[in-house]
């Protein structure tokens, strides 16, 4: 990795940029990102990581989605691990809408591939006629050249008759031809669909109903299941630097990216994407936050470049690795609060659900007990009921934390952490403790994040409420 980080200017500010992906060592970049010290929760960094992976992927693979759309409109799409794609009715100019499903498995993905709309030949002639009429109408009104530019940029309510007709004409999908090979890729929008449930590991709240799509445009209307909406960078592009362009990322975007990448590979697009990935790897990317934002993006770029522009199992493993490391750091941030909170709750008699401590207008309810030498800290929230088991070493210091969520009457592990010297590390796979592995999915991540937030808040409220009981320094 080169010594001097690339930069770019925004007005009078000089901001950090990423290194070109081919110059980045993935493990070195990961360690650099992990070594950053931040005095608040870092859980949102995983979203930033996936967002940049998606941006690199779209930069390299954007045109192949047009090819995928043409296959769906023609000979059909080759399935990938049971995922089938079929045209799903659409009346939006330049769009090809697909529904991805697996036989005998719940859930699906609605995929909208957007190309820049192209007018039919007759429609193009009609547009020219209306533009000529508009020029004549604005001439008659005495509108200056500057005024005409402003009218285009900031439409007002004083449209001329021909301006109104042109707007109406361009809004009609029948004015445009169907997409073809070679049309310019514009945007990709992917939405989880609830069909007899959502795909395995995906919360039901992350899915939209199939009926939600009737007569609605996924690029304009709100869909609760939207996981990915992203364009290729075309407006801020320079010769040697790119920007993430107008991207929205949902909690299950990594799942969607892996399915889409698999389908592209199964349909023969991997070589084209690999070639484009090599070109993308020569370019830096703008970071809009601090230098740490660029460090996160370095990890993302290095990971997906190593996978030749596709979000594959190796990329998913990097997301898991980053997510678990961040969880350990966030747990480290509250680790010193847990024992005092649990013992304080027991001392004040908050030892069961019938007699519990409540905070934040009863959005967080806590109690604590001891069981076989393990201190158990319970938190009931609007998002779930949790338990943190606090274990001690022979010297009486906290050395292990096990996080669980209660689901259908059972305690399901969502996090496992150990103190080694002065650091907290994760042991989700159970390689150190010998415990069963903890699955990595968005539900477990959210539960872990909810528990960390709840316990941090409970500690603050409890300490504030009973600070008068603390001994004077």
N, C-alpha and C positions, 0 to 999 in steps of 0.2 A: 504494500500500500504506500502510495507516495506521501511524502512528509507534509506538503502544503495542501490543505483542503481547498478545493475550488470554491469560489464565491460568486455572487451575482448582486446586482444593485437594484434596489426598489426606491425610487426617488433619491434621497440622500443617504439611505441606509445601505450598508453592505451586509448581506446575509449569507449564511452557509449554504453550500450545495453538496451533493453526494460526489463521491469519486465515481468515475466510470466503472461499471460493474466488473469488467475484465481485470481491473487493477485491485480488486478487493478480495482478500482472503476471508472466507466465510467465518471460520472459527475466531480469527483475530477481531473481525467486526463484531461478532457476538459478544466477546469478552469486553470490548470497548464499550458497547451499549450497556452491558450489565454493570460496568464499573462506575457509571454515572450516578451521582448521589442526588436524590430528590427527596424533599421532606414531606411528601404527600403520596397518596396512592398512585401506583403506576399501571393500574389495570387497563387503562385506555390505550396503552402502547401497543397492545396486541391488535387492536383495530387499525392503528396506524401502520403496523407491519403488513397486515393483509391488504390494506388499501394500496400500498406501494407495490406489492406483488401483483395485484390486479392491474395496476397502471402499466407495469412492465409487460405483463402478459398481453394486454390490449394493444400496446405499441407494437409488439412483435406479431400478434395473431389477428389483428383487426380485420385485415382483408380476407383471411381464411373463413371468418364467420359469414362473409358474403358468399363464399363458395359453398359453405354448409347450407345456407339458405337456398341456393340453387339446386343442390342435391335433394333437399326436402321437397322442392317444387317439381323435381324431375324424377330421377330413378329411385330416390329414397335414401335414407340415412342408415349406414351400418350400425347396429346396436353395439353398445359397450357395457359389458358385465350386466346384461339384462335391461339396460336403459334404452328404450325405443323412442324415436322422435316422429311426430306426425304434425302436419299442418293443423293449426287451431285457428278458426275463422278470425279474420282481421279486416278492418276497413279503414286503415291508416296509410296515407301515402308513403311509399318507400319502405314499408315494414313487411317483414316476414315473421309470423308468429308461430311458434312451435310449442307443443306440449310434450314434455319428456316424462315417461312413466316406466315402471317395471311391473311385469305381470306378477300377480299374486303378492305384491308388496304395497304397503300404503304410501301415499304421498306422491308428489311429482314436482316438476319444475316448469313454470311457464317462461319461455325464452322469447324475447322480442329482439330481433335483429333489425336495426334501422340503417337504411342507406339513404343518402341524400336524394330526395324525390326528384324525378325527371318528368317534365311535362310531356304529354302526348303531342304529336306534331301539330294537330289542329288546335290544341289548347295553347301551344306556344305562339301560334299566329294570333289567337284571340288576345293573349297577353300583350303582344306588340301593339295591337289596335287600341287596347285600353290605355297603354302607356302613352301612346300618341295623343289620345283624347285628354289624358291627365295633363300633359304638357300644355295643351291649348287652354284648358281650364285655369291652370295656374298662371299662364301668361295673361289671361283676361283679368285675373285678380291682382296682378302686379306682384306676385310672390318672387322674391329675390332667389339667387342661386343658394345662398346660405340658408334661407328660409326653407327651401326644398329639401336640403340635406337634413335640417332639423325635423321636418315633417316625417322623413323616413325613419330617423332615429327615435323620435318621441311622438308617435301618433296622437293626435288630439281628436276632439269630437266634431271638428269642422271639416270633415271629409267632403271632397267634391263628389258629385254623382259617380264619376268614373273611378275614383279612388275606392268608393264603397263597393262598386261592382267588382273591381280587381281583387279586393280583400275577400269578398264572398267567393269569387271564382277560385282563388288559390286555396281556400279552405275546403274545397270539395275534392274528396279523394278520387273521384272519377276523372278529374282533370289530369291525372298522372298515370303513366304506364306502370306495369308491374316491374319490380326490380329485375335486373339482368346481371350476368357475369360482367365484371369490370366496373360496375357502379361503385361510387365512393362510399366506403364504410363511414357511418356517422356515430352510432351509439349501440350499446348492448344493455338490455334490462332483463334481469333474471329474478323471478319471484317464486318462492316456495308455495306449493299448492296443497291444501288439505283435501286429500281424496281417501276416504276411510282412514284418516289420520295423516300425520306428517311422516316423512322418512325417519328411519331409526336414528335416535339421538337428537332429533330436532324438536324443540318445544312446540306444542300446539299453537301457542301465541305467535310463532314465527311463520304461520301458514295462512294464506288467503283461500277463501272458498272458490271453487271453480265458477260458481255463478257470479262472483264479483266481477268477472272479466267481460260479461255481456254488455256490449254497447259502451265500454269505457276504454280509455287510452292509458296504458301503464306509464306513459311518459308525462302525463298531465294530471292524472288522478292519484289519490293516495291508496296504496295497498299495504296492509299490515305485513304481508309476507315478502315484501321487496327486500332482496338481499344484495343486489348488485345493480348499479346504474352508473355507467361510465362511458366516456368518450375518449377517443384518441386525442392527444394534444395537437391542435391545429392552429390555435390562435396565438399562443405565446412561444411558439417554436423558434429557436435559433439554430445555428449550424451545430453547436456543441452542447446545448443544454435544453432540457425538456421540463415540462410541468405536468403534474397530475391535473387533469382537466375535468372539472365538474363531476366529481365522483361521490356516490353515496354507497355506504357499505353497511350491511346488516350483520347481525350476530352469527349467522350461519353462512356467510359469504365464502369461507374456505371450503365448506362442503360443496357449494355450487360450483366454485372454480375447479375443483377436482373432477367433478362429473363432466363439466364442459370440456376440460382439457382432455379427458379420456375419450370423449366422443370425437374431438378433432383428430386425435391420434389414430383412432380406429378407422377413420375415414381418409387416411392418407395425407393429412396436412402437416404432420410433424416435420418433414424436411424443410418445407417452406418457412415454418415458424422458426426452426433452428437457424436458418440463414438470416432471417430478420432479427433474431435475437443477437446474433453476432454484431450486426450493425448498431443495434440499440445499446449493446455493451460498451460501445465507444463513447457514449454520451453521458454527461452528468445530468442530474435532476435538481431542480430548485427545491429547497426546503423553506417553508414559510414560518417555521418556529425558530427555536434556538439551535445550537450546533447538535444537541442531542437528537433533535428531529432528523437531522441528516444522518446520524449514526444508526438510527432505527431503519431508515431507508436504505442505508448501505447493506444491512443484514438482508433485507427483503430482496434487493437487486441481486446480490451475490447468490442467494438461494435459488431464485428462479432462473437466473442465467446459467447456473450449474445444471439446471434441469431443462436447458435449451428452450426457454420461453414458455414451458408448460407447467401448470401447477399440478405436480404429481405427488406420489407418496412421500418423496424426499422433502418437498416443500411443506406438506402437511406435518411432517415430523419436525421441521424447523419451527412451525407455528406452535406445536405442542411443547417443544423445548423452551421456547421463549415464554410462552404462557405460564409454564410451571415455574420457571426461574423468577418471573415477575411475582407470582403468587408467594414464593418463598421470601422475596424482598418485602412485599406488603405485610406478610405475617411477621417478619422481623420488626417491622415498624410498630406493631401493637403487642409484641410478645411480652414486654415488660409490664403491660397493663393487665394481662389476663389473670395471673395469680392474685394480685391485690383485689381485682374486681370480684373474683370467685369467693375469696375468703371474706371479703367485706359483705357480700350477699348472705353468706352463711351466718356471719356474726349478727347481722340485722334480722335474721329469721326468714329470709327469702330462700326457702329450701324446697319448694314444690310449686306446682302450677296453681294451687289454691291460694298460696300466699307468695306472690311474685312481685318483683320490682318492675314498675312500668315507666317508660320515658317516651318523649316525643309524641305526646297525645295518644299513648298506648300503641304506637306503631312498633315499638320495641319492648318486649316483656321478657324479663330474665329471672332465673333462679339458679342455684348451684347446690351440688351435693358432693359427697365423697363416696367412692365405690372401690373397694379392694386397693386402697392407697392411691387411687387415681382421682384427681380433682376434676369434676364434671361441671361445665359451664353451659347452661341452656339459654337459647335466645329464640323467642317466637316473634316472627315478623309477618308483614303482609305477603312476603314472597316465599315463606317457608319456615319450618321449625327446625332449629339446628342445635347441635351439641359439639362442644369442643372439649376433648379429653386432654388433660394436662398431666403429664407424667414427669417424675423427678428422678435424678440420678442419686448415687450413694451419698453425695455431699449435700443433697437437698435442693439443688438447682434444677430449674425446669430444663428438660433436655428433649422432650418429644411432645408434639401437638398433633392430634388426630381430629379432623373436621368431618362431621357427618350431617346429613339432612334426613329428616324423618319422612318417609314416603310409603304410603299404604301400610302404616304401622311398623315399618322396618327402618332401621338406621342404615343409610347408604353412604359409604365413604365418598367424600369429595375433595379431600386434601390430607396429606401426611407430610410432616416436617420434623427435622431433627436439628438440634444445635451441635455444631462441630466447632470447637474452640470458640471464636467470637462470632461465627456466622451461622445463619440458618440455611439449611439446604432442603430440597424437596426429595421425597422418596415415593413418588406416585407408583413406580413400578415394583416397589417392595424389594429392591435388590439389597438394601442394607438391613431392613427389619425382618425380611422374610414374609411380610404380609402380602395378601392378595393384591394384584395390580388394580389401580383405580382407572376406570375408563376416561379417555379424554373426549368430552363432547361439550357442546355449548351449555347444556343444562348444568353440568358439574361446575363449569367455569363460573356461570352466573351465581350458582349457590355459594361458591367459595367467596366470590366478590361481595355478595349480600351479607354473608356472615362477617367478613372483615369489617365492612361498613357498620354493621349493627353493633358489634362488640366495641369498636372504637367510639361510637356515639354513646353507648351505654356506660362505658368507663368515664367519659367526660361528665355525663349527667349525674351519675352516682357519686363521683368525687365532689362535684359542685354541691350536691344536695346534702352530703354528709361531711363536708370539709370542716364543719365546726367541731366534729368529733375527733378530728386528727389532733395529735399532740402538738403543742407549740414548739417551733424550732428553737 
